Amino acid sequence: MNNNIIRDKSLQDRIDNKTLTIADHVRISLAEFLSSLFPGVKVYLNQNQQKLALPSLFVGFYEIANQQRMIDTSEYEFGFELSYIPDDKHSNTELTHAIFLIMQNLHFIDSEIGQFAVYSKNSDITDRIAHVTGLIRVMEITTPNDPMINQAEKELIV
């Protein structure tokens, strides 16, 4: 993870224990995207921060939806929000530039578990903060804990 990404203890524990959820992977991949687009800016994965270094970026969800498609397949839809707090709170130029850069480059997001497609995005400026919202859908297939399947997967991987 890039050095300008600030994560909380809970997320760091899941990283250390290798117990990341799909939601964690989506948040981390969005943070990685922002940190590469704005290399000198801190990207926070926790919304409640004090004493921010400006400018700052935040990654969060406004909605997570889930639908069971088949007995072993779930579809998740992540409504995310990327927020940019400018260095100069009076600069429309800084705010619109941040929105444009994000919108122009926000198509496919790479992660450790694959690539996520952003299929809808929107933006606004509220209270002198630039916001970009979007949707990512992810399918999760659960493999049954069956010894024969596990043996077959092991033999297939070898």
Sequence and secondary structure as in RCSB ss.txt:
>XXXX:A:sequence
MNNNIIRDKSLQDRIDNKTLTIADHVRISLAEFLSSLFPGVKVYLNQNQQKLALPSLFVGFYEIANQQRMIDTSE
YEFGFELSYIPDDKHSNTELTHAIFLIMQNLHFIDSEIGQFAVYSKNSDITDRIAHVTGLIRVMEITTPNDPMIN
QAEKELIV
>XXXX:A:secstr
  TTEE  HHHHHHHHTT   HHHHHHHHHHHHHHHHSTTSEEESSS   S  SSEEEEEEEEEEEEEEETTEEE
EEEEEEEEEE SSTT HHHHHHHHHHHHHH SEEEETTEEEEEEEEEEEEETTEEEEEEEEEEEEE     HHHH
HHHHHHH 
